[in-house]
Amino acid sequence: MLTRLLALPDVADINVDSDDRIVRHAAVLARKPMLREVFTEFHHLFRTLDERYFGTTDGLRVEIGAGVAPVRDSYPDVLATDVVDAPYLDRVLDAQAMDLPDNSVRALYGQNCFHHFPEPRRFFAEVERVVAPGGGVILIEPYYGPVASQLYKRLFASEGFDKAMPGWEAPSEGPMNGANQALSHIVFVRDRAAFEGSFPGLEIVHEEPLGNLLRYLLSGGLNFRQLVPDAGVPAIKAVERLIRPILPILALHHIVVLRRRA
């Protein structure tokens, strides 16, 4: 009931598997400075962790599933790709079958796209193929703490949140429909030993919950009404700084860095 009340009218009837989703979400983002700031912070974090963990590795920087807030907006050298053909993206690219040469990529970035991959093992096999030794992949995904686990179960009718799902393959009905938002927890936490055994060429080198949760939540994201005016951002940031010690309980997103072994 509450999610229906807060839903933005211009996206309430959206077909999440259509190209129209991107057009409408772009319009929502254009009028939400608070949300744009959150995405910009994600962009800067991608680059910071890229430079920290991937050293002097040569190759392309590519964003998969770039959507309406591509990293290219902050860093023009990043190739913006998605499975759909949108005019503001650089090219169509299937993350599970990338049309890229072997060892040609320094870094793959993904914002909330990994949990939409119906066959994650195909994606990891492609990472091992296209990413140069010493490079890697950086993923921002729904977190798995107590608050996130309860919230994500209730937010989206088209996506579930099931940490007990057997295996890694969700019964996907389309690019967006049928995703399991708990996939990063399943692969990198619950089944970490299985991941490391199946893909020994990849190592998990960093994972952390992200601290801009209040601005993300109060902005309403791309689908819901903003709950506070933009003038409240400084106060919200101050609260976010105060709650950093309990982020493992409260966080809504986390970031995971995988590096291809040299």
C-alpha positions in Angstrom: 0.0 0.0 0.0 2.7 2.5 1.0 4.8 1.8 -2.1 1.8 2.4 -4.3 1.1 5.7 -2.5 4.7 6.9 -3.0 5.1 5.7 -6.6 5.8 8.4 -9.1 2.7 8.6 -11.5 4.9 8.9 -14.6 6.6 5.6 -13.9 3.9 3.7 -12.0 2.7 1.9 -15.2 6.1 1.4 -16.7 7.1 -1.8 -18.5 10.5 -2.4 -16.9 11.7 -4.5 -19.8 10.9 -1.7 -22.4 13.1 1.0 -23.8 10.5 3.4 -22.4 11.8 2.7 -18.9 15.1 4.4 -19.7 13.4 7.5 -21.2 11.1 7.9 -18.2 13.8 7.3 -15.7 16.0 9.9 -17.4 13.3 12.4 -17.0 12.9 11.6 -13.3 16.7 11.9 -12.7 16.8 15.3 -14.5 14.5 16.8 -11.8 16.2 15.2 -8.8 19.5 16.9 -7.8 19.7 14.9 -4.6 19.6 11.6 -6.5 22.1 12.9 -9.2 24.5 13.6 -6.3 24.2 10.1 -5.1 25.1 8.7 -8.5 28.0 11.1 -8.9 29.4 9.8 -5.6 29.1 6.3 -7.0 31.0 7.4 -10.1 33.9 8.8 -8.0 34.0 5.7 -5.9 34.4 3.5 -9.0 37.3 5.6 -10.1 39.0 5.7 -6.7 38.8 1.9 -6.3 39.9 1.4 -9.9 43.0 3.4 -9.3 43.7 1.7 -5.9 43.3 -1.9 -7.0 44.1 -2.1 -10.7 47.4 -0.3 -10.7 48.9 0.5 -14.1 47.0 -2.1 -16.0 46.3 -1.0 -19.6 42.9 -1.3 -21.3 39.4 0.1 -21.7 37.2 1.3 -18.9 33.7 0.0 -19.7 30.4 0.4 -17.8 27.9 -2.5 -18.3 24.2 -1.8 -17.7 25.0 2.0 -17.8 21.3 3.0 -17.6 20.4 6.7 -17.0 23.3 7.7 -14.9 26.4 6.5 -16.7 29.8 6.8 -15.1 30.8 8.6 -18.4 28.9 11.7 -17.1 31.7 12.1 -14.6 34.6 10.4 -16.4 34.3 10.7 -20.3 36.9 8.0 -20.9 34.4 5.3 -19.7 32.6 3.5 -22.4 28.8 3.5 -21.6 27.0 0.3 -22.6 23.8 -1.5 -21.9 21.7 -4.3 -23.4 19.3 -1.7 -24.9 20.0 0.8 -27.6 19.7 4.3 -26.1 20.8 7.4 -27.9 23.0 8.7 -25.0 24.9 5.4 -24.6 28.0 4.4 -26.7 27.0 0.9 -27.7 24.9 -2.2 -27.0 26.8 -4.8 -25.0 25.7 -8.1 -23.5 27.7 -8.5 -20.2 27.3 -12.3 -20.5 28.7 -12.4 -24.1 30.8 -9.3 -24.6 31.8 -8.3 -28.1 35.3 -7.2 -26.8 38.8 -8.6 -27.5 40.6 -10.8 -25.0 42.5 -8.9 -22.3 41.3 -5.6 -23.7 39.7 -4.2 -20.6 41.2 -2.5 -17.5 38.0 -2.1 -15.6 34.4 -3.1 -15.8 31.9 -1.0 -13.8 28.3 -2.0 -13.0 25.7 0.0 -11.1 22.8 -2.2 -9.9 23.0 -4.5 -12.9 24.7 -7.7 -11.7 21.5 -9.0 -10.1 19.8 -8.8 -13.4 22.2 -11.3 -15.1 20.3 -14.6 -15.5 23.5 -16.7 -15.8 26.2 -15.1 -13.6 28.7 -17.8 -14.4 28.7 -16.7 -18.0 29.5 -13.2 -16.9 32.4 -14.3 -14.7 33.8 -16.4 -17.6 33.6 -13.2 -19.8 35.4 -11.2 -17.1 38.2 -13.7 -17.1 38.4 -13.4 -20.9 38.1 -9.7 -21.6 39.8 -8.2 -18.5 43.6 -7.9 -18.6 45.6 -9.5 -15.8 45.7 -7.0 -12.9 42.4 -5.3 -14.0 39.0 -6.2 -12.7 35.3 -5.5 -12.1 33.6 -3.2 -9.6 30.0 -3.7 -8.8 27.5 -1.6 -6.8 24.6 -3.8 -5.7 21.8 -4.0 -3.2 23.2 -4.7 0.3 22.2 -7.7 2.5 22.1 -6.2 6.0 19.0 -6.2 8.2 17.4 -3.0 6.9 18.1 -3.7 3.2 16.9 -7.3 3.5 13.5 -6.1 4.8 13.2 -3.0 2.5 14.1 -4.7 -0.8 11.5 -7.4 -0.3 8.8 -4.7 -0.3 10.0 -2.1 -2.8 9.7 -3.6 -6.3 7.0 -6.0 -7.6 9.2 -7.0 -10.5 12.2 -8.0 -8.4 12.6 -10.3 -5.4 15.1 -10.5 -2.5 15.7 -14.1 -1.6 19.0 -14.9 0.2 18.0 -18.5 0.4 17.6 -19.0 -3.4 19.3 -22.3 -4.4 21.9 -21.7 -7.0 22.7 -18.5 -8.7 20.3 -18.5 -11.7 17.1 -16.6 -11.1 14.0 -17.4 -13.2 14.3 -14.2 -15.2 11.4 -13.1 -17.4 13.2 -10.2 -19.2 16.2 -7.8 -18.8 14.7 -6.4 -15.6 11.8 -8.7 -14.5 12.4 -11.6 -12.2 15.8 -10.5 -10.8 16.9 -11.5 -7.3 18.4 -8.4 -5.6 20.2 -10.7 -3.1 22.4 -12.2 -5.8 25.6 -10.4 -4.7 25.1 -11.8 -1.2 24.5 -15.3 -2.5 27.6 -15.3 -4.8 30.1 -13.3 -2.8 29.1 -14.0 0.8 27.0 -17.2 1.1 28.7 -19.1 -1.7 32.1 -17.4 -1.6 34.0 -20.7 -1.5 32.1 -21.9 -4.5 32.8 -18.7 -6.4 36.5 -18.9 -5.6 36.7 -22.5 -6.6 34.8 -22.0 -9.9 36.7 -18.9 -10.9 40.2 -19.1 -9.4 41.4 -16.3 -11.8 39.3 -13.8 -9.9 39.9 -12.6 -6.3 37.6 -10.5 -4.1 39.9 -7.7 -3.0 37.4 -5.2 -1.5 33.8 -5.0 -0.2 32.1 -2.3 1.8 28.6 -0.9 2.6 27.9 2.5 1.2 27.1 5.5 3.3 24.8 7.7 1.1 21.7 5.6 2.0 19.6 8.4 3.5 19.9 10.6 0.4 19.1 7.6 -1.8 16.1 6.6 0.2 14.7 10.1 0.8 15.2 11.1 -2.9 12.8 8.3 -3.8 15.3 6.9 -6.3 14.0 6.6 -9.9 10.6 5.2 -9.0 9.2 7.0 -6.0 8.4 10.5 -4.8 11.1 12.6 -3.1 10.4 12.9 0.6 12.4 15.9 1.6 13.4 19.1 -0.2 16.9 19.5 -1.7 17.6 22.2 0.8 17.8 19.5 3.4 20.8 17.8 1.9 23.4 19.3 4.2 21.5 18.1 7.3 21.0 14.6 5.8 24.8 14.4 5.0 25.5 15.2 8.6 23.3 12.4 9.8 24.9 10.0 7.3 28.3 10.8 8.8 27.0 10.1 12.3 25.6 6.7 11.4 28.7 5.4 9.6 29.6 3.1 12.5 26.4 1.2 12.1 26.4 1.0 8.3 26.5 -2.8 8.3 23.0 -2.7 9.8 21.5 0.3 7.9 23.2 0.3 4.4 21.2 -0.1 1.3 24.0 -0.7 -1.2 27.5 -2.2 -1.1 30.4 -2.2 -3.5 32.5 -5.3 -4.5 35.8 -5.3 -6.3 37.1 -8.3 -8.1 40.6 -8.4 -9.6 41.9 -10.8 -12.2 45.0 -12.5 -11.0 48.1 -11.7 -12.9 
